[in-house]
């Protein structure tokens, strides 16, 4: 019985997947690119199927065999794949996963370089190839430019695969993958404009085409960001539902691609790439780590299927597209290939140095440029666009014939010439070798690691009862390798103290991210808190990489400062006395400080146990001092909150500890089940019990923002003697302020609208060569309110604090109604004048030109700087 219809297509697809599975290990053994081998296999399949149908040999076979072979050949040749299938089914998957797998923060350093390669290079290649072909092709310029846009898009899969296989520089791989994100979009956008001009027979208006190009990109960027953020918000609403979360990510690229391409008329490729980049930035902090890990594995598998099938199916079309090729076509293919190489070289060698000179992008070494030029391979997207031209009924046969043959030949040359020799080029240029810093680290780390492995191997051999003769050769070999690494170690001479400190801080920041991801597995911790912590830990990595210790410390300060959302909530609380937003923000801030404190303790142990043996005592002391400053700021902020909200603090600590214990229980049950000590039924029952107790912990805690305000007012010196009824009324109208170090509370020359009572923390005002300090129990702005004058200086917080805020109108009415308050205020002012306060300076305090520190603070600052040096 003959297999036909949908069953035949599915059977052929399954057989192609079998072939694809066999190609991967063969390519690795032959040390050739998988993409190149897939293209060759596809050409062989397409050519073989065509040859079978043309041959009369199968007709001479017995009925069933001949019919089956002919049926398979017909199915392969008439496979229901068109350019629309390539661009709608496969392209969103490839683009989305490519964007999601990129480290966006590292790629941001190369933005100018990537845009140059992705946009400018496509335009230059289109123009160069089109102009080079026009004198020889006997085709209009617009047709030659159309061909140039088709072959201008590069395919990164083969190049990136080769780079990863031989261990090439990560920056080189990042540049190639980053280029590919927007390269397809730029080429497809230009292709659409040129194809429309060819089919409508109207000339192109450069101005309107350029405006359309820019609007297409801008609109797609907005749609991509909005779509991804909406999907991430849905995931937070769904809670812990891994299957639903994964399903949403599969739907996202198709939604943004089709909405942009078919509804809004903007670039679907750009929208899909931007959605993937947004996922790359916010995904790790939104998904649970196990879900994020599964998600990445799933998308890698989807891309393996999609990418492999794209190349095989597109390559199967090559024999059909090459039908009717003449010798002159071969000449045109060579001209187009040479023009494409010249165009890419002119951009890489001509424009990249300009970016480096203007400091718009880091300089790109010469060997990188050579590799990037030679690695401009073309692939499935080029064949799909060529197929779109040949399928277009509004394109004349000569033009379709010309586009199909030249584009296909161009792809074959880049794959079979550039693709097969790229590995040798990379090895010849020594781009597979480690940097001097990594070489020095290798000897240092491996030497220490082998020494520990040898000690553990000896203990293990004795525990297992192996004879000394059986273990001696293995342990001696480890000792010899350790000695060789130590003798070749140039760590102390190759790297200076500053480089080692930078390396240590980058390692610390990455370790913090790993600890946070591990903590994120504890269900019940706030997604928003973990997202903020993970994002700021990435900022610490970037800060340390770009600016060393200064950049790392600045990122720490930025983490501890109140966010824009917190400041808005505080403004709503102060102006409209609506507490809900600030209560939520305070609860999240409490949790953030608590989690950061736990991480800080883990980092200190990591520094002592793992990093000090590798980087040395001197570097460890410097990094330890930086971590100590971080802990001091954390302890200061936590102490302020614990002082005023002791009940909530204790409840939050108890909640986090219970969640940690529940996770330990789960791990212990997993271990018992793995060792077959408990049955499957008991294992499931134990997990259900843990889940029931975890669900009770998932109930949100209530944060009482105005807890004990009346009690704090009662114990304040300025309100001593105030009747209980007046204290109650005052507490009801009092707002709260939680200043952070360096934050301006009142500014010089501004009218005072609120009086601040310092419940905890320190603040400083510099006036007339004198530093005025405000501590717990002091009142800020009261004199200015009573005397109707502006502030004589800017008041800035020196520590994390807690202040009660009373409106100026309410405070003046209080003074009029209760003279005892005015009397208490005079006594406070008199004590201030007698104390002759000294300036207070904290290590993490910041000043600027408009608000310089006082003289005492300057003196203390110089002493602190000398101590650090």
N, C-alpha and C positions, 0 to 999 in steps of 0.2 A: 504493500500500500504506500503510495507516495505522500510525503509530508509536504503540505502546502500552507499558504496563508500565514497567519500569525504564528502558528506552531513552527513553521520553517524559519521564520525570522528569529524566534526565541532560541531555536536549536543552533542556528548559525552564530548568534551572539554568545551562547554558552561555549561553543567550540572556539570562538575567538578568544574568550577569557582563558580557556585552557592553554591556547597558544601563548597568550600574554604571560601566563604564569611560568611557562617554560622559558620564555625569552629572558626574564630577569636573571636567573642564575647563569645562563649561558653568556649574557653580556658581562657579568661580573668575572666569569672565568676567562673570557677573551679580552677583558680590559678595554671594552668599547662602551660608548654611551648606549644606555637602554633605548633612548629615543631614536638613535641612528639605526639600531638593530630592528626596532619596531617598524621603522619606515621601510627598511629593506624587506622585512617579512610581509608587510602590507603590499608592497609592489609585486612581490613574488606571488602572493595570493591572487591579487587582481589580474596579473598577467597570466597566471596559470589557469584561472577560471575562464578567461577569454580564449586561451589556447585550447582548452577542453571543448568549448562549444564550437570552435572553428574546426576541430579535428573530427575525422570520421571514425577514429579508432573505437570510441565509446559505443558507436552504433553496432559494431561487430560483436560486442560483448553480449552475454545473456541478458534477457529482458530486464530483470530486477536490478542487476549491477549497473548496466548502462543507464537505465532510467534514474537510479539514485545519484550516480555521478553527475549526470547532466542536470538533475534537479538542484544539487548542491551548487554547481557552477552558476546556474541561472539565479539562484537566491543570492549568491555573493555579488554577482554583477548588478542585479536589480535590487540591491539592498536598499530599503526605504530610508535612506539618509540623504539629506539635502543640506544646503548652506544654512537654511533656517534651523534645522536640527542641531548643527554644530554651534550656532550662535545662541540659540535659546536653551538647549538642554545641557550642553557641555561647558560653554564659556562661563556662565555664572558660578558654577562649581569651582572651576580652575582659578578664577580671579578671586573669589571670596576666600578660599583656603590659602591662597598665596598671600593675601593681605593679612589674614588672621595669624599666620605663622611668623610674621615679621615683627621684630622688636622695634616698635614705633619710636621709642625715645632715642634709640641709637640711629635710626633712620633720619630723625629730625635734624641731626648734625649734617646730613648729606642732602638736605632738601634742594638746594640750588643745583647740585650735581645731578640729582635724579630728574629734576624738571628739565634740565638742559638735554639729557640723554633721551628723555621720554617725549618731549614736545619739540624742541628745536631740532634735534637729530632727525625726527620723523619728517619735519617740514623740509629740511635740507636734503634728506635722502629722496623724498618725493620729487623735488625740483631737479636735483642732479641726475637721477635716473631718467626722468622724463625728457630733459633737455639732451642727454647723451643719446637716447634712442631715436629722437625725432628725425635727425638727418638720414638715418639708415632704415627705419622701420616703415617708411612710406605711410605713416599714420598721422592724423592730426595731433597737435600738441596736447590737447585735452585728453586724448586717449592714452598717450604716453605718460602723462601725469597720473592718470587713473591707475595705470600699471605700477607706477612708482609708489603710489600710496598703498597698493596691495602688498608689495614686497618690502615696504618700509618697516613693518612691525616685526620685532624680533621675538624669538621664543626662548624663555629662560630655562625651561625644564632640562634640556640636554646640558646646557652650560653649568647650571647650578648642581646638577647631578655629578658631573665630572669634578667640580670644585670640592664637593663634599667627599667624594670617594678618595681623592688624593690629599685631603687635608689642606686645601688652599686657604689663604687668608680670609678670615670671616668678613672683613671689610669688602673684599672683592666680591664675595657672594652676596653681601648686602646690597652693593651697588647694582649688581645684575638683577636681583629680585626686585629691588625698588624701581628700577627702570621699567621692568615688565608690568608693574601695576598700572601705569598711565600710558605706556607705550601703545597697547592695543586700543585704548580709548581714543588717543590722538589719531592713530592711523584710520580707525573706523569712522571717526568724525570727518576727516578729510576725504575718505573714500565715499561717504554718503553725499557730500557736496559735489564731488566730481562726477559721481554716477548720475546724480540728478541733472547735471549740466549736459552729460552725454546723451541721456535719454530724452531730454526736453529740447535739445539743440539750441539752448540759450547760453550766452556767454556768462562767465562768473563775475560778479561784482565783489571785488576784493574786500571793500569796507564792510558790506553786509555779511559776507562769509566769515570775516574775522570776528564781527560782533556776535554772530550766531554761535561761533566756536566758543567764545568766552562765556556767553550766557548758558550754553549747554553744559560746560564744565561747572560753572557756579551753581546752577540749579541742581545738578546731580550731586554736588557736595552736600548741599542742604538736605536733599531727600535721603542721602545715605546716612548722615548723622542722625536726623530725626527718626528714620526707620529703625536704626540700631538701638538708639536710646529708648524708643518706645518698646522694642522687644525686650531690652534689659529691664525696663520697669515692669513689664508683664511677668518676667521671671521672679522679681522680688515679691510681686503680689501672689504668685502661685505658691510660694513657699518652697519646701523641699520636695520637688517633683521631678526627678532626673529625666524620666521619659518625656514628659511634656517640655522641659527646657531644651532637650536635644532636638525635639521635633520643631520647636520655634526657630532654632538656628538653621535647620535645613530649609525651612520655608522662607526665611529672611532674604537670601540673595535673589531668589526668583521673584519675590514681591517687588523689591526695589528696582530690579532690572526691567521687569515688564511694565511697571508703572511709569518709569522714566522713558523707556523706549517707545511704548505703544500709546501711552496716555498723555504724558507731559511733553514729549518730543525733545527730551534732553538725553545726555549720555548714560545709558544703563550700565556700561562697563565702569565708568567713574563712580556711579552711585554704589555699585556692588563692591568696588575696591574700598571706598570710604566706609561703608558698613563693616567690611572685614577689619579695617584698621581700628574702627571704634570698638569692635569686639576685642581686638588685641589689647587695647588700652584698659578697658573696663571689665573684660570677661573674667580674668583671674580673681578679681575682688567681688564679683557678683555671683559667680557659680561656686558651689562647694568644690574644693580641690579634687575630690574623686570624680565629680561630674565633669569638671574642666579637663581632667586627664583623659577620661573616656571620650569626651567631645573631640579632642584633638586627634585621638587615635581613629575615631570614626571618620573624621574629615580627611585624614591621610589616606584611609582606605578608599573613600569615595573618589579622591583625586587620583589615586593609583588606577582605579577602574576607568574613570572618565578620561584621564590623560592618555592611558594606553589605548583605549578604544578609539579616541580621537585620531591618534597617529596611525593606527592600523587602518581604520576606515578611510581616513583622508588619503593614505598612501595607496589604498586599493583603487582610488579614483585616478591615480597617476597614469596608468596605461590609457584610460579613456581620454584624459585631457591631452595626452601627448600624441593622439592619433593624427596623422597627417603632417608630422614634423618634417621640415626640410633641413638641408645643410645650412641655408641662410638663417633659419631659426636658431641653429646652434651658435652662429656668429652673434646674433642678437642677444642670446642668453649670456654669452661671455661678456658682451659690452655692458649689459645691465649689471652683471655680477661685479665687474671691475668698477663701474660707476658707484654702486652701492658701497663697495669697500673704500673708495676714495672719499665719498661723502661722510661716512662714519669716521674715517681717520681725520678728516678736516675738522669735524666737530670736537672729537676727543683731544687731538693734539693742538688745535687752534683756539678753542674756546675755554676748555678746562683751565689752562694756565691763567686766563683772564679772571676767572672766578677766584682762583687762589690769590692773585695779586690784589684784587679788591676785597679780599677776606670774606667773600660771600660763602665760601666753602673751603674745607681743608684741602691742601694740595694732594694731588693724586700722583703717586710715583710712576716713572716711565714704564716699568714692567707691567703695572696694572693697566696702563693705557694700551699697550700692545695687545694684551690679553683681551681687553674689552673690544678692541677693533676686530680682532680675529674671531672673537666669540659671538659675533652678531649673527647667529644662526636664525633661519626662517623655518616655520613649521606649519602646524595644522591650521592656524588662523589664516595664514596666507593662502593655503589651498582652499579654505572655506570661502574666502572673499573671491578668489578666482572662480570657484564653482558658482557663487552668486551671480557673477557676470554671465557665465555661460548659460545659466538657467533663465536669465532675464529675457523675456520675449521682445522687449523693446530695443535690445542690442542686436545689431546686424551680425550675420555669421562671420565675416572677416574679422571684425573687432573681437568677437567672442573667441574665435580660433587663436588670434594673436595673444590675447590676455591669458587664455588657458595654457598655451604652450610655454610662453616666456616665464610666467609666474611659476609654473611647475618645474621647469628646468632650473630656475633660480633657486628654488627650495632644495632640489636634488644636489646642486653644486655646494651649497652651504652645509648640507648635512653630510655628504659623502667626502668632501674635501676638508672644510673647516672642522666639522664635527669629529672626524677621525684623527685629526692632527692636533686638536686643541690640548689634549692631555700632554702630548710631547712638548708643546709650547710652554705650558705651565711649569712642567718639570725642568725644562731648559732654563727658564727665567728664575728658577728656584723659589717660586711662590708657594711651594708646599712646606717650606721650612719655617720653624718657629722664630719669633722675634727674639732679639737679644735678651729682653726681660723675661720672656717665657723660657728661653734656654737656661738662664740663670735659676729661675724658679724650679725648673725641671730637676736639675742636679740637686738643689737644696731639698726639695720635697721628696724625691725618690730615694735619696740617700737616707733620710730619716725614716721614711716609710719602710724601706727594706730592713732596716735595723730592727724595727718593731715587729715586722713579719717574721724575721728569723727567731726572735725571742718567743713569739707565740707558737711558731711551728715546732720549736723544741719542746715546749710545754705540752702541746697537743700530741706529739709523738710519744712522749712519756706516758701521758694519760691513756692513750690507745694501746700501749704495750708494744709498740714497734721496737725492734732491736736497734741499738746504737749504730750498728753497721749499715742498717737500711736507711736511717735518717741522716747519717753524717754527710753524705755527698750532697743532699738537697740543702741542708743548712749551711754547709761550706760554700755552696754556690751562691746562696743569698748573701752571705758575708762578703764574698768576693765582689759581687755586683754593688753592694753598699759601699765598699771601699773605693771602687772605681768611680762611682758617682760623687763621693766626697772629694776624691783627688781632683776631679774635673770641675768641682764647684767653684764658680766665680761670683757667687751671690754678693758677697761683701764688697767686691771691687767693681762689679758691673753696675750695681745700683747704689745710688746715694741715699742718704737718710730721707730726703724729701720724697723720692720715688717709692721707697719702701713704706713710708707712712701713707702715701696715696694708695698704694696697693693694699695695705692693711685696712684702710677705711673702706675701700671698695669691697673687700672680702667681708668686713663686718656688716656693711649695708646689705649685701647679698644673703648673708647668714640671717640677718633680721627678717628679710623677706621669707626665707625658708621657714623660720620659726612661726611667723605670722600665718603662713599657709597651713602649717601644722595645727595651729590654734583654731584656724577657721573650720577645721573638721569638727570642732565642738559645736554641736547644734545648740542654738539659743543665743549665740553672740550676734550682735547687730550686724547686718550686711553693710549698712552705711558706714559704721565705725571701721569695719575691716577694709572696706573700699578706700576710705581715707588713709588708713595706716599703710596699706599696700602702695597706694599712689605716692605717699610721702617717702616711703622707703626707696622707691624708684628714683625719686628726686634726690635722695641722699647719694645714690650710686652715681647719678649724673653730676651732682655737685662735686663729689670727690674726684671723679674722672677729669672734670674740666678745671676745677680750682683747688683741688687738694683739700687740706683740712678746713680752710675758710669756707669752701663751698659746702662741705659736709655739715659744719656747724650752722651755717645759715639755713640749710634745709631743716635742721632740727628746730631752730627757732620758729621757722615758718609753720612747722607742724603744731607747735604748742600755742601759737597765736589763735585767737578766735577766728573762725571762718566768716565769710561774708554772710552765710545763712545765720550764723550765731549773732552777728552784729545786727542784722535785720530783725531777728526775733527780739533782741534786747531793745531795739528802737520801738518796736510795736508794744512791748511791755511798758516802756517808759511813757510813751505818748498816749496810748489808748488803754493801758492797764488790762490788756488781754494777755494772760500768762501762758496759755497752752503751747505756743511755739517755743518760748524760752524754756519751759519745763522739759520739752522733748530734747532740745539742744543741750540742756544741762545734764540730762540723763545720759545722752550720748557722750558728752565730754567727760563725765565721770568714768564711764566704761572705757573710753579711749585712754585716759590717763592710767587706769588700773591695768589694762592690757599692756600698755607701753612699759609700765613699771615691771611687770613680769618678764617681758622680753629683755629689758635692760639687765636684769639679774642673769638671765641665760647668756647674754652676750658677754658679760664679765667672766663667767665660767669658761665660755668658748675661747675667749682671748687668753686666759691663763693656761688652759689645758691643751689647746690645739695650735694657737697662733704663735705663742711665745717661743716654743722650740724651733719654729720655722723662721720667724722674722727677727728674733733676737730680743734681748732685754731692753735695749735702748728704744727701739721702735714700739715695743709693747708698753713701755712707760708713757710714751707720748700719746698713744691711742687710749691707754687707760685713763689718762688725765682728761681727754676729750669725753670719754664715756662718763667719767665722774661728774663733769660739768652738766652733762645731759641728765644724770640721775639727780643732781642738785635741783635743777629746774623742775623735774618731775615731782620730787619730794615736796618742793615748795608749793606747787600747784595743788597736789593731793592734800597736803596738810591744811591748806586754806579751806578746801571743800569738806574735809573730814571734821574740821573744827566746827563748822556751821551745820553740817548734815551728818552727824555721827551715826544715826540710825540707818539712813540709806546706805552709807558707806559699808557698814557691817553687813547689811542685807545683800549688797552687791558682791562683796567678797565671798560670802557664804554661797551665793548662787553660782558664781564662777567656779568655786572649788567643787561644788556638787556636780557641775557639768564635767569637770575634769575627771572626777571619780567615776562617773557613769561611763566615760570613754574608756577608762582603765578597765572597768568591768567588762565592757564589750571586747576589748583586746584580749583579756584573759579567757573569755568564753571562746573567742576565735581560736586561740592557741589550744585549748582543750579539745575543740572539735577537730582541728587539724591533726592532732595526735591521736584521734579516735578514742579519746577517753570518755566522751559523752556521745549519745546517739543524736541523729538528726532531729528527732522529735523534741528531745530535751534542749537541744541547741536553739531551736526556733522558739520554744517556750521561754527560755532565759532571755532571748533578745526581745520578745514581746513584753516581758516584765520591765526590762530596761527602758523600752520605748514609752511604756505607760508612765514611768517615773519622770522621764524626760519631758513628756507632754505637760506634766504639772509645772515643770520649770519654765516652759515656754510662755506662761502667762506674763504679760508685761507688768513690770514693777511701777508703782506710783511714786513720782517724785514731787514732794511738797516744796514748791519754790519758796514760799514765805514761812517756812518752818522757823518758829522761835523768834520772829522779828520783834514782837512785843517785848519779849524777855531781853533781847539785845538792846532795845531802846531804854528799857528800865535801868540797865546797868551802865549806861553811858553817862559820863560826867556832865555833859552839857544838858541832859534831860533830867538830872537829879532833882527830886522834889516835885516832879510833874504828877498830877493826879492820875489815878488808874484809868479813869474814863477818857482823859485826854490822850494817854499813851495808846489806848485801844484805837481811838479815832485816827491818831497819827500813823499807827501801824497799818491801818486799812488803806491809807493813801500813799504809803511809802513804796518806792520802787527800788530795784536792786541793780547794781553794776558790778561786773566782774572784770576789772582791768587786767591787762597782761603787761609784762615789762616793756617799757618804752612807749606805751600808749598814752596819748594826750587826754587828760581829763578835762581841763579848762585851758583855754588859750589866751595868750597875752593880748590885751586891748579889747577882748570880747566882753560883751555884757553877760553877767551871770544870771542864768535862768534857773539853775538848780543848785542846791547846797548838798555837799557830799559828806556823810559821816563815815569815817574809816572804821570798819568793823575788824578788818584784818589786812595786813600788807603795809607797804611803804610807798610814799610818793615824795617828790622833790620839786621845789620851785626856786628858780634863780632870779633874785632881784637885787639891784644896787650892790654888786660884788658880794652878795651874801646868799648862801644856800639855806632855804627853809625846808625842813623835813617834816612830813606829816606821817604819823604812825597810828596804831590802833587807839581809838578813843578821840582822835582829833577831828575837827570840822574844817572843811575846805569850802571857801566861797562865802562864809557867813558874814564876815566883815564887809566885803564888797557889796553884799545885798543890803545890809543895814545902812551903809554910807552912800549907796546909789552910785558906785563908781566901777569902772571896768577892772579886769584882773591886771595886776601889775606885772605878771610874768606867767609863763606857761607851766602848768602843773602836769608832771609826767609820772606815771607809775614806775616804781623801781622793782616791784615784785608782783607776782600774781596776788590779787587782792579781792576783798569782798567789801563793798560799800553800799550804804543805804542812801538813797537819793530822795530828797525832799524838794518840791518845787519852791522857787523863790517866793511866790505869793503865799503859799501855805506857811513857809518859815516866818515871813514877816507878820502874818496873822498870829502865829504862835507866840512871837515876841510881844505883841500887843496884848494878847489875852493872858499870858503868864510871864510876869516880870522875872520870875525865878530863872527862866531860861536865859534872859539877857544877862543876869548876874553871873550865872555859870559860865556863859560865853566870855565875859570879861576876865574871869579868873583863869580860864584856859589861855587867853591871849597874854595875860600877864606872866604866866608860867613859861610860855614860849619865849618871851622877850628875855627872861632871866636865864634860860638854859643855854643860849648861844649854840644852837644846833650845828653839828658837823655834817658834811655831805656823806651820803652813802652811795657806793658804787658796786654794782654786781657784775660778775664776769660776762654775763650775757646781755648787759644793757647796751642800747644803741642811742647815739645822738646824731643830729644833723646840723647843717650850717645855720639854719634858722633858730634852732633850739640847742645851743652849745651847753656843755656841762659847766657847772660852777667851778670856782678856783679850787675848792677842796676836792671836788670830784676829779678835776684835771690832775691834781697832784697824786691822788690815789690811782688814777688811770696809768700814769707814767710808772708808778711803782709796780703795778700789776704787769705792765708790758715788759719791764726789765726782768721781772721774775720769770716770765714765760721764756724770754730769750736765754 
